[in-house]
Amino acid sequence: MVLPRQRNAKGSTATEIEKKIKRGNALRQGSAWRSSRGLLALLLVVLSVSVVAAWLYVISLDSDITETLVSKRELVSPQPRVYSVQCSEDYENYKRYPGCTPQKCGRAVTDSVVTREEAQVLRRLAERGLALAGSEGGASILDLHSGALSMGKQFVNIYRYFGDQVGDVFTQEDFQLYRNVRERIQAVIAETFDLDPTLMYLTKPTFFSRINSTDAKTQHDEYWHPHIDKVTYGSFDYTSLLYLSDYGSDFTGGRFIFMDQNGNRTVEPRAGRVSFFSSGSENLHRVEKVTWGTRYAITVSFTCDPAHSISDPALPGGTHG
């Protein structure tokens, strides 16, 4: 009778050991699962934080852009895209010129006035002219009317400084295209704002600009400050920008920003695109800092006051006012 009891005791002991082993395995599996769940939760937290951080970074880069009026990938043709704004009271303080002084104000964009091929020709003109000198900072200008050319931290007169060499840089065909483009821009501004184009006059400064990410060396390099053209230049009544390079592929940053009371609105440059607007305080604006590449454009400005008019540029031997 003793032996059977011993066998039962051994069997019971083996069963208990087996149960303990299973229980230990289960505990270890549970612990492993809890560890893996903890690791997964940690990874999710890290991923979430990274996504939020990236989103906040993007928002911080673009925090002052609330609306894109026209993106680079859009083609605005055949009619300009017009955004009307209320004229400022500033015009009451200026002499009025019937048929020209703004009666309705706004901003507009068109891609049908200048072709991309023409923009490329004008860009090459700017590149050749600015290759003669250029600013030490991030912004250089070439004014074919006055002859002003950035050189280091100052300006020189390209016609006087380089003399006959200018004839090797520019051609009569370049200047003819420049005049034709100016006439077309003047015509579309007059049509859009119901003006008499014969009562609009080209005014100074009208110039090519080249902007890159080089640090500013002088005040002339600090192109990004908010300003009002009518206040800054006095004679301006209508401002236009002809872009000669593409946002996103030729350069980053460099968007044109209208700074309205209820938010900021931007135009993304595209080669051949013309953006134009009334020059009063209803169109406070700035240019975003260029962060990479090179941005080329032409500022073409118009006045209603014939006393502030300038002539189209001409190569030496002709006249340039």
PLY file of the C-alpha trace (Angstrom):
ply
format ascii 1.0
element vertex 321
property float x
property float y
property float z
element edge 320
property int vertex1
property int vertex2
end_header
0.00 0.00 0.00
2.96 2.30 0.60
4.31 2.03 -2.92
1.15 3.22 -4.66
1.07 6.28 -2.38
4.68 7.05 -3.30
3.82 6.76 -7.01
0.85 9.12 -6.56
3.07 11.60 -4.72
5.57 11.52 -7.57
2.80 11.95 -10.11
1.38 14.87 -8.17
4.80 16.49 -7.92
5.36 16.13 -11.67
1.97 17.65 -12.39
2.68 20.63 -10.14
6.07 21.17 -11.75
4.47 21.08 -15.21
1.86 23.60 -14.09
4.59 25.87 -12.69
6.51 25.64 -15.97
3.40 26.54 -17.97
2.60 29.35 -15.57
6.19 30.65 -15.87
6.02 30.51 -19.64
2.72 32.36 -19.60
4.15 35.01 -17.30
7.20 35.41 -19.52
5.01 35.67 -22.63
2.81 38.21 -20.87
5.86 40.18 -19.81
7.26 40.06 -23.35
3.92 41.19 -24.77
3.73 44.01 -22.25
7.30 45.02 -23.15
6.55 44.96 -26.87
3.36 46.95 -26.29
5.37 49.48 -24.29
7.98 49.73 -27.04
5.27 50.13 -29.68
3.59 52.86 -27.63
6.94 54.62 -27.24
7.58 54.44 -30.98
4.11 55.85 -31.67
4.76 58.72 -29.26
8.12 59.47 -30.89
6.54 59.31 -34.36
3.70 61.59 -33.30
6.11 64.11 -31.80
8.21 64.03 -34.98
5.17 64.61 -37.18
3.97 67.49 -35.02
7.47 69.01 -34.95
7.75 68.77 -38.73
4.31 70.32 -39.15
5.19 73.16 -36.79
8.44 73.72 -38.68
6.64 73.96 -42.01
4.05 76.27 -40.52
6.78 78.47 -39.05
8.43 78.77 -42.47
5.18 79.80 -44.09
3.44 81.42 -41.13
2.83 84.73 -42.88
1.34 83.23 -46.04
-2.39 82.82 -45.65
-3.40 82.56 -49.31
-1.69 81.87 -52.61
-3.28 84.08 -55.25
-1.49 82.37 -58.13
0.85 79.39 -57.89
3.77 78.70 -60.19
2.10 75.62 -61.69
-0.97 77.58 -62.81
-1.22 79.19 -66.24
-3.28 82.40 -66.14
-4.41 82.91 -69.72
-5.85 84.47 -71.79
-7.43 86.99 -69.39
-5.64 88.38 -66.32
-6.76 87.19 -62.92
-7.86 90.36 -61.16
-8.28 90.96 -57.42
-10.00 94.23 -56.59
-9.14 96.13 -53.41
-10.47 99.41 -52.09
-8.34 102.39 -53.04
-6.58 104.00 -50.11
-7.31 107.55 -49.02
-3.72 108.48 -49.88
-4.73 109.48 -53.38
-6.60 112.49 -51.96
-3.20 113.91 -51.03
-1.82 113.70 -54.56
-2.56 115.67 -57.69
-5.17 113.88 -59.74
-4.76 113.14 -63.44
-8.09 112.28 -65.11
-7.87 109.14 -67.20
-4.90 107.83 -65.23
-5.10 108.40 -61.45
-6.54 105.19 -59.93
-10.33 105.21 -59.66
-10.42 101.50 -58.98
-7.53 99.71 -57.33
-6.34 96.16 -57.15
-3.79 93.63 -58.24
-3.69 91.28 -61.21
-1.63 88.47 -62.72
-1.32 87.28 -66.32
0.78 84.71 -68.17
-0.37 85.73 -71.65
1.42 89.07 -72.21
5.02 87.80 -72.41
6.04 84.34 -73.64
8.46 82.14 -71.76
10.82 82.35 -74.75
10.82 86.15 -74.57
11.42 85.94 -70.82
14.44 83.72 -71.48
15.87 86.28 -73.93
15.41 89.07 -71.38
16.95 86.93 -68.66
20.04 86.35 -70.81
20.20 90.12 -71.37
20.15 90.64 -67.59
22.74 87.91 -67.01
25.15 89.47 -69.52
24.73 92.96 -68.10
25.03 91.91 -64.46
28.05 89.72 -65.28
29.98 92.97 -65.83
29.75 93.75 -62.11
27.09 92.96 -59.50
26.52 93.61 -55.82
28.55 92.00 -53.05
25.26 91.34 -51.30
22.24 89.34 -52.36
20.54 91.91 -54.59
21.89 93.42 -57.81
20.16 95.79 -60.25
20.63 96.81 -63.86
18.74 99.90 -65.03
18.98 100.26 -68.80
17.33 103.70 -68.63
19.68 105.51 -66.26
22.57 103.10 -66.79
22.76 102.23 -63.07
24.52 98.94 -62.41
25.36 97.41 -59.02
29.11 97.14 -58.49
30.31 95.94 -55.11
28.72 98.22 -52.52
27.94 101.05 -54.94
26.53 101.80 -58.40
28.20 102.78 -61.63
26.81 104.04 -64.92
27.17 101.09 -67.27
27.27 103.31 -70.37
30.04 105.56 -69.05
32.04 102.98 -67.10
32.17 100.32 -69.82
31.83 102.58 -72.86
31.97 100.78 -76.20
32.08 97.42 -74.42
28.33 97.73 -73.87
27.83 97.25 -77.59
29.40 93.79 -77.24
27.03 92.88 -74.42
23.65 94.12 -75.71
22.09 94.21 -79.16
19.52 96.46 -80.80
17.23 93.43 -80.89
17.49 93.13 -77.09
16.41 96.74 -76.64
13.60 96.41 -79.19
12.20 93.41 -77.32
12.47 95.35 -74.06
10.43 98.22 -75.56
7.83 95.86 -77.04
7.36 94.10 -73.71
7.02 97.44 -71.92
4.30 98.50 -74.38
2.35 95.27 -73.86
2.56 95.57 -70.07
1.37 99.17 -70.27
-1.55 98.12 -72.46
-2.75 95.33 -70.15
-2.55 97.62 -67.10
-4.58 100.29 -68.93
-7.19 97.75 -70.02
-7.49 96.18 -66.59
-7.89 99.45 -64.70
-9.90 101.30 -67.41
-7.17 103.85 -68.14
-6.14 105.83 -71.18
-2.74 104.27 -72.05
-1.60 107.53 -73.70
-1.89 109.21 -70.30
0.41 106.67 -68.62
4.15 107.26 -68.63
7.08 105.02 -67.94
8.86 106.26 -64.81
11.98 105.54 -62.80
13.23 103.34 -61.39
12.49 100.64 -63.96
15.13 97.93 -63.71
16.26 94.31 -63.84
16.88 92.63 -60.48
18.94 89.58 -59.59
18.41 88.20 -56.10
20.15 85.28 -54.40
20.71 84.04 -50.84
23.99 85.91 -50.26
23.93 87.95 -47.04
23.17 91.64 -47.42
26.19 93.95 -47.36
24.40 97.30 -47.69
20.91 98.69 -47.26
20.39 98.29 -51.01
20.66 94.52 -50.55
17.78 94.44 -48.04
15.00 93.94 -50.56
12.66 92.08 -48.17
11.32 95.00 -46.11
7.60 95.84 -46.39
6.95 99.02 -48.37
4.47 101.06 -50.38
5.69 102.01 -53.84
3.88 105.36 -53.94
5.57 106.31 -50.65
8.98 104.86 -51.49
9.28 106.22 -55.02
6.77 109.08 -55.16
6.12 109.02 -58.89
4.72 105.46 -59.04
1.01 105.05 -59.77
1.11 101.52 -61.22
3.77 98.89 -60.58
4.44 95.75 -62.58
6.84 92.83 -62.18
7.85 90.63 -65.09
9.37 87.41 -63.77
12.25 85.84 -65.70
12.75 82.67 -63.63
10.65 79.99 -61.96
9.83 79.65 -58.28
10.69 76.20 -56.97
13.09 75.18 -59.75
15.33 78.21 -60.34
15.06 79.44 -56.75
13.21 78.98 -53.47
11.81 81.76 -51.33
11.44 84.98 -53.33
7.65 84.98 -53.51
5.87 88.31 -53.79
3.67 88.99 -50.76
0.77 91.44 -50.50
0.34 92.33 -46.83
-3.38 92.90 -46.21
-5.03 93.66 -42.87
-6.89 90.34 -42.89
-3.96 88.23 -44.02
-1.10 87.99 -46.49
-1.43 86.84 -50.08
1.34 85.66 -52.35
2.16 85.38 -56.04
4.60 82.64 -57.04
6.95 83.76 -59.83
6.94 82.00 -63.18
9.06 82.97 -66.20
6.93 85.23 -68.43
4.41 85.99 -65.67
3.41 89.63 -65.19
2.04 90.77 -61.84
0.76 94.37 -61.63
-1.04 96.56 -59.12
-1.97 100.08 -58.11
0.96 101.57 -56.19
-0.82 103.08 -53.15
-0.97 101.83 -49.58
-3.80 99.45 -50.51
-0.98 97.28 -51.86
1.58 97.19 -49.06
3.97 94.40 -50.02
7.35 92.75 -49.67
9.48 90.09 -51.32
10.22 86.93 -49.38
13.93 86.26 -48.80
15.48 84.01 -51.43
16.83 80.89 -49.72
18.37 79.08 -52.70
19.14 79.76 -56.36
18.74 83.02 -58.25
15.59 85.04 -58.92
15.46 87.34 -61.97
12.74 89.91 -62.62
12.06 93.30 -64.19
10.25 96.06 -62.32
8.37 98.22 -64.84
6.70 101.25 -63.29
4.27 103.88 -64.58
3.26 107.36 -63.50
0.37 109.66 -64.33
2.59 112.73 -64.06
4.31 113.56 -67.38
6.94 115.53 -65.46
8.25 112.21 -64.09
8.25 110.32 -67.39
11.35 108.63 -68.81
12.17 107.42 -72.31
12.72 103.86 -73.43
16.39 102.86 -73.24
18.68 102.89 -76.27
22.18 101.69 -76.93
25.00 104.28 -76.97
24.72 106.36 -80.11
20.98 106.72 -79.47
19.30 108.29 -76.46
18.62 106.84 -73.06
16.84 108.95 -70.48
0 1
1 2
2 3
3 4
4 5
5 6
6 7
7 8
8 9
9 10
10 11
11 12
12 13
13 14
14 15
15 16
16 17
17 18
18 19
19 20
20 21
21 22
22 23
23 24
24 25
25 26
26 27
27 28
28 29
29 30
30 31
31 32
32 33
33 34
34 35
35 36
36 37
37 38
38 39
39 40
40 41
41 42
42 43
43 44
44 45
45 46
46 47
47 48
48 49
49 50
50 51
51 52
52 53
53 54
54 55
55 56
56 57
57 58
58 59
59 60
60 61
61 62
62 63
63 64
64 65
65 66
66 67
67 68
68 69
69 70
70 71
71 72
72 73
73 74
74 75
75 76
76 77
77 78
78 79
79 80
80 81
81 82
82 83
83 84
84 85
85 86
86 87
87 88
88 89
89 90
90 91
91 92
92 93
93 94
94 95
95 96
96 97
97 98
98 99
99 100
100 101
101 102
102 103
103 104
104 105
105 106
106 107
107 108
108 109
109 110
110 111
111 112
112 113
113 114
114 115
115 116
116 117
117 118
118 119
119 120
120 121
121 122
122 123
123 124
124 125
125 126
126 127
127 128
128 129
129 130
130 131
131 132
132 133
133 134
134 135
135 136
136 137
137 138
138 139
139 140
140 141
141 142
142 143
143 144
144 145
145 146
146 147
147 148
148 149
149 150
150 151
151 152
152 153
153 154
154 155
155 156
156 157
157 158
158 159
159 160
160 161
161 162
162 163
163 164
164 165
165 166
166 167
167 168
168 169
169 170
170 171
171 172
172 173
173 174
174 175
175 176
176 177
177 178
178 179
179 180
180 181
181 182
182 183
183 184
184 185
185 186
186 187
187 188
188 189
189 190
190 191
191 192
192 193
193 194
194 195
195 196
196 197
197 198
198 199
199 200
200 201
201 202
202 203
203 204
204 205
205 206
206 207
207 208
208 209
209 210
210 211
211 212
212 213
213 214
214 215
215 216
216 217
217 218
218 219
219 220
220 221
221 222
222 223
223 224
224 225
225 226
226 227
227 228
228 229
229 230
230 231
231 232
232 233
233 234
234 235
235 236
236 237
237 238
238 239
239 240
240 241
241 242
242 243
243 244
244 245
245 246
246 247
247 248
248 249
249 250
250 251
251 252
252 253
253 254
254 255
255 256
256 257
257 258
258 259
259 260
260 261
261 262
262 263
263 264
264 265
265 266
266 267
267 268
268 269
269 270
270 271
271 272
272 273
273 274
274 275
275 276
276 277
277 278
278 279
279 280
280 281
281 282
282 283
283 284
284 285
285 286
286 287
287 288
288 289
289 290
290 291
291 292
292 293
293 294
294 295
295 296
296 297
297 298
298 299
299 300
300 301
301 302
302 303
303 304
304 305
305 306
306 307
307 308
308 309
309 310
310 311
311 312
312 313
313 314
314 315
315 316
316 317
317 318
318 319
319 320
